[in-house]
Amino acid sequence: MTTAHDRIEAEVKGNDVLLFMKGTPAFPQCGFSGQVVQILDYLGVPYKGVNVLDDAEIRQGVKEYTNWPTIPQLYVKGEFVGGCDIIREMFQAGELQQLMAERGIPTQDNAAS
Amino acid sequence: MAMDAREIEKLIKTHIPDAIVTIRDLAGDGDHYAASVVSEQFRGKSRVQQHQMVYEALRGSMGGALHALALQTSAPDN
């Protein structure tokens, strides 16, 4: 039997950019999740959203997996980057774009240049 | 269950004694806050580590009694 931990790890390792969120990228159901979706969409980064509202085990499990009490949670190349506040701060400082570039994640900016 | 801003500040300062804590009640409902925490203990730590220190101070309150805390952390400017 696969545990919640195994399923979380499979998602994190199987997707270059992964967002645990409330709702879906097309229909976020929490303002914080919505803000991260807006930032990722603005950057044109391909990512997968996992809706924790669909699955109570994932919702609880991801908090333990990351030792982070809130959703959303953004992972890039298997590494936990942060929640909404950190992502927004990094985006505003240009650090998120830099991180994506360093990890080889394509963004619209790269495509245009 | 909502939480008082002073209670949040007290919890943070118990864990991070030198912290300068500024809290704003965003929605006036005792449930959505923005907090700025400045502490020398944050120096040299990543943002994730800094936030984790604050979350640790708040123990189980985050996501439970406290629904939403927008957090900004930094080390003091010299």
N, CA and C atoms of all chains as a GROMACS GRO file, in nm:
protein
  573
    1MET      N    1   0.084  -0.120   0.000
    1MET     CA    2   0.000   0.000   0.000
    1MET      C    3   0.087   0.125   0.000
    2THR      N    4   0.056   0.218  -0.087
    2THR     CA    5   0.135   0.342  -0.087
    2THR      C    6   0.079   0.438   0.018
    3THR      N    7   0.170   0.499   0.090
    3THR     CA    8   0.128   0.596   0.191
    3THR      C    9   0.119   0.735   0.128
    4ALA      N   10   0.060   0.827   0.204
    4ALA     CA   11   0.051   0.966   0.157
    4ALA      C   12   0.191   1.020   0.129
    5HIS      N   13   0.285   0.984   0.218
    5HIS     CA   14   0.424   1.030   0.203
    5HIS      C   15   0.481   0.986   0.068
    6ASP      N   16   0.457   0.858   0.032
    6ASP     CA   17   0.506   0.806  -0.096
    6ASP      C   18   0.445   0.880  -0.214
    7ARG      N   19   0.315   0.904  -0.206
    7ARG     CA   20   0.247   0.972  -0.316
    7ARG      C   21   0.297   1.116  -0.330
    8ILE      N   22   0.320   1.184  -0.216
    8ILE     CA   23   0.372   1.321  -0.219
    8ILE      C   24   0.511   1.322  -0.283
    9GLU      N   25   0.594   1.227  -0.238
    9GLU     CA   26   0.730   1.222  -0.290
    9GLU      C   27   0.732   1.194  -0.441
   10ALA      N   28   0.640   1.106  -0.486
   10ALA     CA   29   0.632   1.075  -0.629
   10ALA      C   30   0.595   1.201  -0.709
   11GLU      N   31   0.503   1.280  -0.658
   11GLU     CA   32   0.463   1.404  -0.726
   11GLU      C   33   0.580   1.503  -0.729
   12VAL      N   34   0.644   1.519  -0.613
   12VAL     CA   35   0.754   1.616  -0.600
   12VAL      C   36   0.870   1.579  -0.693
   13LYS      N   37   0.900   1.449  -0.700
   13LYS     CA   38   1.014   1.406  -0.781
   13LYS      C   39   0.978   1.394  -0.928
   14GLY      N   40   0.849   1.376  -0.956
   14GLY     CA   41   0.807   1.352  -1.094
   14GLY      C   42   0.774   1.478  -1.172
   15ASN      N   43   0.776   1.594  -1.105
   15ASN     CA   44   0.740   1.719  -1.172
   15ASN      C   45   0.844   1.827  -1.141
   16ASP      N   46   0.897   1.889  -1.247
   16ASP     CA   47   0.999   1.992  -1.226
   16ASP      C   48   0.947   2.106  -1.141
   17VAL      N   49   0.826   2.150  -1.168
   17VAL     CA   50   0.765   2.256  -1.088
   17VAL      C   51   0.630   2.204  -1.040
   18LEU      N   52   0.617   2.193  -0.908
   18LEU     CA   53   0.496   2.136  -0.850
   18LEU      C   54   0.439   2.229  -0.743
   19LEU      N   55   0.310   2.253  -0.751
   19LEU     CA   56   0.246   2.341  -0.653
   19LEU      C   57   0.135   2.265  -0.580
   20PHE      N   58   0.154   2.244  -0.450
   20PHE     CA   59   0.044   2.196  -0.367
   20PHE      C   60  -0.042   2.318  -0.336
   21MET      N   61  -0.171   2.311  -0.369
   21MET     CA   62  -0.255   2.429  -0.357
   21MET      C   63  -0.397   2.391  -0.319
   22LYS      N   64  -0.476   2.494  -0.283
   22LYS     CA   65  -0.618   2.474  -0.260
   22LYS      C   66  -0.690   2.514  -0.388
   23GLY      N   67  -0.758   2.419  -0.448
   23GLY     CA   68  -0.821   2.441  -0.577
   23GLY      C   69  -0.728   2.397  -0.689
   24THR      N   70  -0.756   2.440  -0.810
   24THR     CA   71  -0.675   2.404  -0.926
   24THR      C   72  -0.618   2.531  -0.988
   25PRO      N   73  -0.515   2.518  -1.073
   25PRO     CA   74  -0.461   2.637  -1.139
   25PRO      C   75  -0.569   2.717  -1.212
   26ALA      N   76  -0.668   2.649  -1.269
   26ALA     CA   77  -0.775   2.719  -1.340
   26ALA      C   78  -0.876   2.780  -1.244
   27PHE      N   79  -0.885   2.723  -1.124
   27PHE     CA   80  -0.986   2.769  -1.029
   27PHE      C   81  -0.934   2.758  -0.886
   28PRO      N   82  -0.842   2.850  -0.848
   28PRO     CA   83  -0.789   2.848  -0.712
   28PRO      C   84  -0.901   2.877  -0.612
   29GLN      N   85  -0.897   2.809  -0.498
   29GLN     CA   86  -1.003   2.828  -0.399
   29GLN      C   87  -0.954   2.893  -0.271
   30CYS      N   88  -0.839   2.958  -0.281
   30CYS     CA   89  -0.786   3.032  -0.167
   30CYS      C   90  -0.699   3.144  -0.224
   31GLY      N   91  -0.704   3.260  -0.162
   31GLY     CA   92  -0.632   3.375  -0.214
   31GLY      C   93  -0.482   3.354  -0.223
   32PHE      N   94  -0.426   3.281  -0.126
   32PHE     CA   95  -0.282   3.260  -0.125
   32PHE      C   96  -0.240   3.169  -0.240
   33SER      N   97  -0.317   3.061  -0.260
   33SER     CA   98  -0.290   2.973  -0.373
   33SER      C   99  -0.305   3.050  -0.504
   34GLY      N  100  -0.408   3.134  -0.510
   34GLY     CA  101  -0.434   3.213  -0.631
   34GLY      C  102  -0.318   3.305  -0.666
   35GLN      N  103  -0.255   3.363  -0.562
   35GLN     CA  104  -0.142   3.454  -0.588
   35GLN      C  105  -0.024   3.381  -0.651
   36VAL      N  106   0.004   3.260  -0.601
   36VAL     CA  107   0.117   3.184  -0.656
   36VAL      C  108   0.086   3.141  -0.799
   37VAL      N  109  -0.039   3.101  -0.824
   37VAL     CA  110  -0.081   3.065  -0.960
   37VAL      C  111  -0.060   3.184  -1.054
   38GLN      N  112  -0.099   3.302  -1.010
   38GLN     CA  113  -0.082   3.422  -1.093
   38GLN      C  114   0.064   3.447  -1.127
   39ILE      N  115   0.151   3.429  -1.028
   39ILE     CA  116   0.293   3.452  -1.049
   39ILE      C  117   0.349   3.350  -1.148
   40LEU      N  118   0.316   3.222  -1.128
   40LEU     CA  119   0.367   3.117  -1.217
   40LEU      C  120   0.313   3.137  -1.359
   41ASP      N  121   0.186   3.174  -1.370
   41ASP     CA  122   0.128   3.198  -1.503
   41ASP      C  123   0.194   3.318  -1.569
   42TYR      N  124   0.220   3.422  -1.490
   42TYR     CA  125   0.286   3.541  -1.543
   42TYR      C  126   0.423   3.506  -1.599
   43LEU      N  127   0.494   3.420  -1.527
   43LEU     CA  128   0.628   3.380  -1.571
   43LEU      C  129   0.622   3.281  -1.687
   44GLY      N  130   0.504   3.223  -1.709
   44GLY     CA  131   0.489   3.126  -1.817
   44GLY      C  132   0.560   2.995  -1.788
   45VAL      N  133   0.571   2.963  -1.659
   45VAL     CA  134   0.639   2.841  -1.617
   45VAL      C  135   0.543   2.722  -1.628
   46PRO      N  136   0.587   2.613  -1.693
   46PRO     CA  137   0.501   2.494  -1.691
   46PRO      C  138   0.505   2.430  -1.552
   47TYR      N  139   0.388   2.400  -1.496
   47TYR     CA  140   0.386   2.341  -1.362
   47TYR      C  141   0.262   2.255  -1.345
   48LYS      N  142   0.267   2.171  -1.244
   48LYS     CA  143   0.151   2.091  -1.209
   48LYS      C  144   0.097   2.137  -1.075
   49GLY      N  145  -0.034   2.152  -1.067
   49GLY     CA  146  -0.099   2.185  -0.940
   49GLY      C  147  -0.162   2.060  -0.881
   50VAL      N  148  -0.141   2.039  -0.750
   50VAL     CA  149  -0.208   1.929  -0.681
   50VAL      C  150  -0.306   1.992  -0.582
   51ASN      N  151  -0.433   1.960  -0.600
   51ASN     CA  152  -0.538   2.018  -0.516
   51ASN      C  153  -0.550   1.940  -0.385
   52VAL      N  154  -0.505   2.001  -0.276
   52VAL     CA  155  -0.506   1.930  -0.147
   52VAL      C  156  -0.649   1.916  -0.092
   53LEU      N  157  -0.740   1.996  -0.145
   53LEU     CA  158  -0.879   1.986  -0.099
   53LEU      C  159  -0.944   1.856  -0.146
   54ASP      N  160  -0.884   1.795  -0.249
   54ASP     CA  161  -0.936   1.668  -0.302
   54ASP      C  162  -0.897   1.549  -0.218
   55ASP      N  163  -0.799   1.567  -0.130
   55ASP     CA  164  -0.739   1.452  -0.065
   55ASP      C  165  -0.689   1.487   0.075
   56ALA      N  166  -0.763   1.444   0.175
   56ALA     CA  167  -0.730   1.480   0.314
   56ALA      C  168  -0.594   1.426   0.355
   57GLU      N  169  -0.556   1.309   0.304
   57GLU     CA  170  -0.427   1.251   0.342
   57GLU      C  171  -0.311   1.334   0.289
   58ILE      N  172  -0.325   1.379   0.164
   58ILE     CA  173  -0.222   1.465   0.106
   58ILE      C  174  -0.219   1.598   0.180
   59ARG      N  175  -0.337   1.652   0.208
   59ARG     CA  176  -0.346   1.782   0.274
   59ARG      C  177  -0.271   1.782   0.406
   60GLN      N  178  -0.288   1.676   0.485
   60GLN     CA  179  -0.218   1.666   0.613
   60GLN      C  180  -0.073   1.623   0.591
   61GLY      N  181  -0.055   1.528   0.500
   61GLY     CA  182   0.077   1.468   0.480
   61GLY      C  183   0.181   1.567   0.430
   62VAL      N  184   0.138   1.661   0.344
   62VAL     CA  185   0.235   1.752   0.285
   62VAL      C  186   0.290   1.848   0.391
   63LYS      N  187   0.208   1.878   0.492
   63LYS     CA  188   0.256   1.967   0.599
   63LYS      C  189   0.366   1.900   0.679
   64GLU      N  190   0.354   1.769   0.697
   64GLU     CA  191   0.457   1.695   0.769
   64GLU      C  192   0.579   1.673   0.680
   65TYR      N  193   0.552   1.645   0.553
   65TYR     CA  194   0.661   1.619   0.457
   65TYR      C  195   0.757   1.737   0.452
   66THR      N  196   0.703   1.858   0.450
   66THR     CA  197   0.784   1.978   0.434
   66THR      C  198   0.817   2.045   0.567
   67ASN      N  199   0.749   2.002   0.675
   67ASN     CA  200   0.756   2.076   0.801
   67ASN      C  201   0.715   2.221   0.778
   68TRP      N  202   0.602   2.237   0.714
   68TRP     CA  203   0.551   2.369   0.677
   68TRP      C  204   0.400   2.365   0.697
   69PRO      N  205   0.344   2.458   0.775
   69PRO     CA  206   0.205   2.439   0.820
   69PRO      C  207   0.098   2.485   0.724
   70THR      N  208   0.136   2.552   0.618
   70THR     CA  209   0.032   2.612   0.534
   70THR      C  210   0.044   2.569   0.388
   71ILE      N  211  -0.065   2.588   0.316
   71ILE     CA  212  -0.074   2.566   0.171
   71ILE      C  213  -0.094   2.705   0.110
   72PRO      N  214  -0.040   2.741  -0.002
   72PRO     CA  215   0.035   2.661  -0.099
   72PRO      C  216   0.181   2.632  -0.060
   73GLN      N  217   0.238   2.534  -0.130
   73GLN     CA  218   0.379   2.501  -0.118
   73GLN      C  219   0.433   2.475  -0.258
   74LEU      N  220   0.541   2.546  -0.290
   74LEU     CA  221   0.599   2.532  -0.424
   74LEU      C  222   0.730   2.454  -0.420
   75TYR      N  223   0.739   2.355  -0.507
   75TYR     CA  224   0.861   2.277  -0.523
   75TYR      C  225   0.918   2.298  -0.662
   76VAL      N  226   1.049   2.317  -0.669
   76VAL     CA  227   1.117   2.324  -0.798
   76VAL      C  228   1.227   2.219  -0.798
   77LYS      N  229   1.223   2.129  -0.895
   77LYS     CA  230   1.321   2.020  -0.906
   77LYS      C  231   1.336   1.946  -0.773
   78GLY      N  232   1.225   1.917  -0.709
   78GLY     CA  233   1.228   1.838  -0.587
   78GLY      C  234   1.264   1.913  -0.461
   79GLU      N  235   1.288   2.044  -0.475
   79GLU     CA  236   1.330   2.123  -0.359
   79GLU      C  237   1.217   2.218  -0.317
   80PHE      N  238   1.188   2.223  -0.187
   80PHE     CA  239   1.086   2.313  -0.137
   80PHE      C  240   1.136   2.458  -0.142
   81VAL      N  241   1.064   2.543  -0.213
   81VAL     CA  242   1.108   2.682  -0.231
   81VAL      C  243   1.039   2.774  -0.130
   82GLY      N  244   0.911   2.751  -0.105
   82GLY     CA  245   0.844   2.834  -0.007
   82GLY      C  246   0.694   2.837  -0.025
   83GLY      N  247   0.630   2.912   0.064
   83GLY     CA  248   0.487   2.936   0.056
   83GLY      C  249   0.460   3.068  -0.014
   84CYS      N  250   0.338   3.115  -0.004
   84CYS     CA  251   0.295   3.233  -0.080
   84CYS      C  252   0.380   3.357  -0.054
   85ASP      N  253   0.408   3.386   0.072
   85ASP     CA  254   0.482   3.510   0.105
   85ASP      C  255   0.622   3.507   0.045
   86ILE      N  256   0.688   3.392   0.058
   86ILE     CA  257   0.824   3.379   0.007
   86ILE      C  258   0.825   3.388  -0.145
   87ILE      N  259   0.729   3.320  -0.209
   87ILE     CA  260   0.724   3.321  -0.356
   87ILE      C  261   0.702   3.464  -0.405
   88ARG      N  262   0.612   3.537  -0.337
   88ARG     CA  263   0.583   3.675  -0.380
   88ARG      C  264   0.708   3.763  -0.362
   89GLU      N  265   0.773   3.749  -0.247
   89GLU     CA  266   0.894   3.828  -0.221
   89GLU      C  267   1.002   3.797  -0.325
   90MET      N  268   1.019   3.667  -0.354
   90MET     CA  269   1.122   3.627  -0.450
   90MET      C  270   1.089   3.679  -0.589
   91PHE      N  271   0.960   3.671  -0.625
   91PHE     CA  272   0.917   3.719  -0.756
   91PHE      C  273   0.945   3.869  -0.770
   92GLN      N  274   0.908   3.945  -0.666
   92GLN     CA  275   0.925   4.090  -0.672
   92GLN      C  276   1.072   4.129  -0.677
   93ALA      N  277   1.157   4.046  -0.618
   93ALA     CA  278   1.301   4.076  -0.617
   93ALA      C  279   1.372   4.020  -0.741
   94GLY      N  280   1.296   3.948  -0.827
   94GLY     CA  281   1.358   3.887  -0.945
   94GLY      C  282   1.428   3.756  -0.914
   95GLU      N  283   1.421   3.712  -0.788
   95GLU     CA  284   1.494   3.591  -0.748
   95GLU      C  285   1.427   3.464  -0.797
   96LEU      N  286   1.294   3.469  -0.812
   96LEU     CA  287   1.223   3.349  -0.857
   96LEU      C  288   1.258   3.319  -1.003
   97GLN      N  289   1.262   3.425  -1.083
   97GLN     CA  290   1.299   3.411  -1.224
   97GLN      C  291   1.440   3.353  -1.234
   98GLN      N  292   1.528   3.404  -1.147
   98GLN     CA  293   1.667   3.360  -1.144
   98GLN      C  294   1.676   3.212  -1.106
   99LEU      N  295   1.597   3.173  -1.006
   99LEU     CA  296   1.596   3.034  -0.961
   99LEU      C  297   1.552   2.942  -1.074
  100MET      N  298   1.446   2.982  -1.145
  100MET     CA  299   1.395   2.900  -1.255
  100MET      C  300   1.504   2.885  -1.363
  101ALA      N  301   1.571   2.996  -1.392
  101ALA     CA  302   1.676   2.993  -1.494
  101ALA      C  303   1.789   2.900  -1.451
  102GLU      N  304   1.829   2.912  -1.323
  102GLU     CA  305   1.939   2.828  -1.272
  102GLU      C  306   1.904   2.680  -1.278
  103ARG      N  307   1.774   2.650  -1.256
  103ARG     CA  308   1.733   2.508  -1.254
  103ARG      C  309   1.692   2.459  -1.394
  104GLY      N  310   1.707   2.547  -1.493
  104GLY     CA  311   1.676   2.506  -1.629
  104GLY      C  312   1.528   2.495  -1.659
  105ILE      N  313   1.446   2.570  -1.585
  105ILE     CA  314   1.302   2.571  -1.611
  105ILE      C  315   1.273   2.684  -1.710
  106PRO      N  316   1.209   2.652  -1.823
  106PRO     CA  317   1.182   2.757  -1.921
  106PRO      C  318   1.076   2.857  -1.871
  107THR      N  319   1.099   2.984  -1.898
  107THR     CA  320   0.998   3.086  -1.870
  107THR      C  321   0.973   3.164  -1.998
  108GLN      N  322   0.865   3.241  -1.999
  108GLN     CA  323   0.830   3.321  -2.117
  108GLN      C  324   0.943   3.419  -2.151
  109ASP      N  325   1.002   3.476  -2.044
  109ASP     CA  326   1.110   3.574  -2.064
  109ASP      C  327   1.224   3.513  -2.145
  110ASN      N  328   1.258   3.387  -2.109
  110ASN     CA  329   1.365   3.319  -2.180
  110ASN      C  330   1.327   3.294  -2.325
  111ALA      N  331   1.201   3.253  -2.344
  111ALA     CA  332   1.153   3.220  -2.477
  111ALA      C  333   1.158   3.342  -2.568
  112ALA      N  334   1.130   3.460  -2.510
  112ALA     CA  335   1.122   3.583  -2.589
  112ALA      C  336   1.261   3.632  -2.629
  113SER      N  337   1.361   3.604  -2.548
  113SER     CA  338   1.492   3.660  -2.576
  113SER      C  339   1.574   3.572  -2.668
  114MET      N  340  -1.185   2.949   1.583
  114MET     CA  341  -1.131   3.025   1.696
  114MET      C  342  -1.028   3.127   1.647
  115ALA      N  343  -1.047   3.247   1.683
  115ALA     CA  344  -0.955   3.352   1.640
  115ALA      C  345  -0.844   3.371   1.742
  116MET      N  346  -0.746   3.449   1.704
  116MET     CA  347  -0.631   3.471   1.791
  116MET      C  348  -0.602   3.620   1.803
  117ASP      N  349  -0.564   3.661   1.921
  117ASP     CA  350  -0.533   3.800   1.948
  117ASP      C  351  -0.393   3.834   1.895
  118ALA      N  352  -0.378   3.955   1.841
  118ALA     CA  353  -0.248   3.995   1.787
  118ALA      C  354  -0.140   3.991   1.894
  119ARG      N  355  -0.176   4.032   2.017
  119ARG     CA  356  -0.077   4.034   2.126
  119ARG      C  357  -0.031   3.892   2.160
  120GLU      N  358  -0.123   3.799   2.148
  120GLU     CA  359  -0.091   3.660   2.175
  120GLU      C  360   0.012   3.608   2.073
  121ILE      N  361  -0.009   3.645   1.947
  121ILE     CA  362   0.085   3.605   1.841
  121ILE      C  363   0.223   3.661   1.871
  122GLU      N  364   0.226   3.792   1.905
  122GLU     CA  365   0.352   3.858   1.935
  122GLU      C  366   0.422   3.790   2.052
  123LYS      N  367   0.346   3.757   2.155
  123LYS     CA  368   0.403   3.694   2.273
  123LYS      C  369   0.464   3.559   2.239
  124LEU      N  370   0.393   3.479   2.161
  124LEU     CA  371   0.444   3.347   2.122
  124LEU      C  372   0.575   3.360   2.044
  125ILE      N  373   0.578   3.456   1.951
  125ILE     CA  374   0.700   3.474   1.870
  125ILE      C  375   0.816   3.515   1.959
  126LYS      N  376   0.790   3.610   2.051
  126LYS     CA  377   0.898   3.662   2.135
  126LYS      C  378   0.947   3.562   2.238
  127THR      N  379   0.860   3.470   2.277
  127THR     CA  380   0.903   3.366   2.370
  127THR      C  381   1.009   3.279   2.303
  128HIS      N  382   0.989   3.257   2.174
  128HIS     CA  383   1.078   3.168   2.099
  128HIS      C  384   1.199   3.244   2.042
  129ILE      N  385   1.176   3.368   2.002
  129ILE     CA  386   1.281   3.450   1.942
  129ILE      C  387   1.285   3.581   2.020
  130PRO      N  388   1.358   3.581   2.135
  130PRO     CA  389   1.349   3.693   2.230
  130PRO      C  390   1.385   3.830   2.173
  131ASP      N  391   1.478   3.836   2.080
  131ASP     CA  392   1.521   3.967   2.030
  131ASP      C  393   1.432   4.017   1.916
  132ALA      N  394   1.328   3.944   1.882
  132ALA     CA  395   1.248   3.978   1.765
  132ALA      C  396   1.174   4.110   1.781
  133ILE      N  397   1.176   4.188   1.674
  133ILE     CA  398   1.092   4.306   1.667
  133ILE      C  399   0.972   4.265   1.582
  134VAL      N  400   0.856   4.261   1.646
  134VAL     CA  401   0.737   4.206   1.580
  134VAL      C  402   0.636   4.317   1.554
  135THR      N  403   0.592   4.328   1.429
  135THR     CA  404   0.487   4.422   1.392
  135THR      C  405   0.372   4.342   1.332
  136ILE      N  406   0.254   4.359   1.389
  136ILE     CA  407   0.142   4.280   1.340
  136ILE      C  408   0.027   4.370   1.296
  137ARG      N  409  -0.027   4.341   1.180
  137ARG     CA  410  -0.146   4.412   1.132
  137ARG      C  411  -0.260   4.313   1.118
  138ASP      N  412  -0.378   4.351   1.164
  138ASP     CA  413  -0.498   4.270   1.148
  138ASP      C  414  -0.559   4.308   1.013
  139LEU      N  415  -0.547   4.219   0.916
  139LEU     CA  416  -0.583   4.254   0.778
  139LEU      C  417  -0.732   4.268   0.756
  140ALA      N  418  -0.808   4.178   0.815
  140ALA     CA  419  -0.951   4.176   0.785
  140ALA      C  420  -1.036   4.220   0.904
  141GLY      N  421  -0.971   4.247   1.018
  141GLY     CA  422  -1.045   4.288   1.135
  141GLY      C  423  -1.124   4.174   1.199
  142ASP      N  424  -1.091   4.051   1.159
  142ASP     CA  425  -1.165   3.936   1.212
  142ASP      C  426  -1.083   3.852   1.309
  143GLY      N  427  -0.962   3.900   1.344
  143GLY     CA  428  -0.877   3.824   1.436
  143GLY      C  429  -0.830   3.693   1.376
  144ASP      N  430  -0.832   3.683   1.245
  144ASP     CA  431  -0.802   3.556   1.180
  144ASP      C  432  -0.705   3.571   1.062
  145HIS      N  433  -0.693   3.692   1.011
  145HIS     CA  434  -0.604   3.718   0.897
  145HIS      C  435  -0.508   3.830   0.936
  146TYR      N  436  -0.383   3.792   0.956
  146TYR     CA  437  -0.284   3.891   1.000
  146TYR      C  438  -0.167   3.900   0.902
  147ALA      N  439  -0.101   4.014   0.907
  147ALA     CA  440   0.029   4.026   0.841
  147ALA      C  441   0.130   4.056   0.951
  148ALA      N  442   0.237   3.982   0.955
  148ALA     CA  443   0.338   4.003   1.058
  148ALA      C  444   0.474   4.026   0.996
  149SER      N  445   0.544   4.124   1.049
  149SER     CA  446   0.682   4.144   1.010
  149SER      C  447   0.768   4.112   1.133
  150VAL      N  448   0.866   4.026   1.114
  150VAL     CA  449   0.951   3.985   1.225
  150VAL      C  450   1.096   4.012   1.188
  151VAL      N  451   1.164   4.092   1.270
  151VAL     CA  452   1.304   4.123   1.245
  151VAL      C  453   1.385   4.069   1.362
  152SER      N  454   1.485   3.988   1.332
  152SER     CA  455   1.567   3.931   1.439
  152SER      C  456   1.708   3.903   1.390
  153GLU      N  457   1.802   3.924   1.480
  153GLU     CA  458   1.942   3.894   1.448
  153GLU      C  459   1.960   3.743   1.422
  154GLN      N  460   1.874   3.664   1.483
  154GLN     CA  461   1.883   3.518   1.467
  154GLN      C  462   1.855   3.472   1.323
  155PHE      N  463   1.795   3.560   1.243
  155PHE     CA  464   1.764   3.523   1.104
  155PHE      C  465   1.886   3.534   1.013
  156ARG      N  466   1.988   3.605   1.061
  156ARG     CA  467   2.101   3.634   0.973
  156ARG      C  468   2.166   3.506   0.922
  157GLY      N  469   2.189   3.502   0.791
  157GLY     CA  470   2.255   3.387   0.731
  157GLY      C  471   2.162   3.270   0.704
  158LYS      N  472   2.033   3.286   0.741
  158LYS     CA  473   1.938   3.176   0.717
  158LYS      C  474   1.855   3.205   0.592
  159SER      N  475   1.810   3.099   0.527
  159SER     CA  476   1.724   3.116   0.409
  159SER      C  477   1.586   3.163   0.453
  160ARG      N  478   1.508   3.214   0.358
  160ARG     CA  479   1.373   3.260   0.391
  160ARG      C  480   1.290   3.145   0.448
  161VAL      N  481   1.305   3.027   0.387
  161VAL     CA  482   1.228   2.912   0.436
  161VAL      C  483   1.264   2.884   0.582
  162GLN      N  484   1.393   2.887   0.613
  162GLN     CA  485   1.437   2.861   0.751
  162GLN      C  486   1.386   2.969   0.847
  163GLN      N  487   1.386   3.095   0.801
  163GLN     CA  488   1.338   3.205   0.885
  163GLN      C  489   1.190   3.187   0.916
  164HIS      N  490   1.113   3.156   0.813
  164HIS     CA  491   0.969   3.138   0.834
  164HIS      C  492   0.942   3.016   0.923
  165GLN      N  493   1.024   2.912   0.905
  165GLN     CA  494   1.005   2.793   0.987
  165GLN      C  495   1.028   2.823   1.135
  166MET      N  496   1.122   2.913   1.164
  166MET     CA  497   1.145   2.952   1.303
  166MET      C  498   1.023   3.020   1.363
  167VAL      N  499   0.958   3.105   1.283
  167VAL     CA  500   0.838   3.173   1.332
  167VAL      C  501   0.724   3.073   1.348
  168TYR      N  502   0.710   2.984   1.250
  168TYR     CA  503   0.604   2.882   1.259
  168TYR      C  504   0.623   2.795   1.382
  169GLU      N  505   0.750   2.765   1.411
  169GLU     CA  506   0.780   2.683   1.529
  169GLU      C  507   0.736   2.755   1.655
  170ALA      N  508   0.760   2.886   1.658
  170ALA     CA  509   0.719   2.966   1.773
  170ALA      C  510   0.567   2.962   1.790
  171LEU      N  511   0.497   2.957   1.679
  171LEU     CA  512   0.351   2.958   1.684
  171LEU      C  513   0.296   2.816   1.700
  172ARG      N  514   0.386   2.720   1.705
  172ARG     CA  515   0.348   2.579   1.721
  172ARG      C  516   0.232   2.540   1.631
  173GLY      N  517   0.129   2.483   1.691
  173GLY     CA  518   0.018   2.431   1.612
  173GLY      C  519  -0.082   2.536   1.569
  174SER      N  520  -0.058   2.662   1.605
  174SER     CA  521  -0.160   2.764   1.578
  174SER      C  522  -0.182   2.791   1.430
  175MET      N  523  -0.071   2.784   1.353
  175MET     CA  524  -0.083   2.813   1.210
  175MET      C  525  -0.172   2.711   1.142
  176GLY      N  526  -0.263   2.761   1.061
  176GLY     CA  527  -0.351   2.670   0.989
  176GLY      C  528  -0.463   2.617   1.077
  177GLY      N  529  -0.449   2.637   1.210
  177GLY     CA  530  -0.556   2.596   1.301
  177GLY      C  531  -0.627   2.720   1.353
  178ALA      N  532  -0.592   2.760   1.478
  178ALA     CA  533  -0.654   2.879   1.537
  178ALA      C  534  -0.627   3.002   1.451
  179LEU      N  535  -0.513   2.999   1.388
  179LEU     CA  536  -0.473   3.112   1.305
  179LEU      C  537  -0.482   3.069   1.160
  180HIS      N  538  -0.579   3.123   1.089
  180HIS     CA  539  -0.601   3.078   0.952
  180HIS      C  540  -0.493   3.131   0.859
  181ALA      N  541  -0.465   3.260   0.872
  181ALA     CA  542  -0.379   3.320   0.772
  181ALA      C  543  -0.286   3.422   0.835
  182LEU      N  544  -0.157   3.399   0.816
  182LEU     CA  545  -0.057   3.494   0.863
  182LEU      C  546   0.040   3.519   0.748
  183ALA      N  547   0.026   3.638   0.689
  183ALA     CA  548   0.123   3.677   0.586
  183ALA      C  549   0.249   3.715   0.660
  184LEU      N  550   0.360   3.656   0.621
  184LEU     CA  551   0.482   3.668   0.701
  184LEU      C  552   0.594   3.732   0.622
  185GLN      N  553   0.661   3.826   0.686
  185GLN     CA  554   0.780   3.884   0.626
  185GLN      C  555   0.888   3.882   0.732
  186THR      N  556   1.002   3.821   0.701
  186THR     CA  557   1.108   3.810   0.801
  186THR      C  558   1.238   3.868   0.745
  187SER      N  559   1.319   3.920   0.834
  187SER     CA  560   1.450   3.968   0.791
  187SER      C  561   1.541   3.987   0.912
  188ALA      N  562   1.669   3.995   0.884
  188ALA     CA  563   1.766   4.031   0.987
  188ALA      C  564   1.775   4.183   0.987
  189PRO      N  565   1.807   4.242   1.102
  189PRO     CA  566   1.813   4.389   1.108
  189PRO      C  567   1.921   4.446   1.015
  190ASP      N  568   1.893   4.563   0.959
  190ASP     CA  569   1.993   4.631   0.876
  190ASP      C  570   2.097   4.691   0.968
  191ASN      N  571   2.223   4.677   0.930
  191ASN     CA  572   2.325   4.739   1.012
  191ASN      C  573   2.360   4.877   0.960
   0.00000   0.00000   0.00000
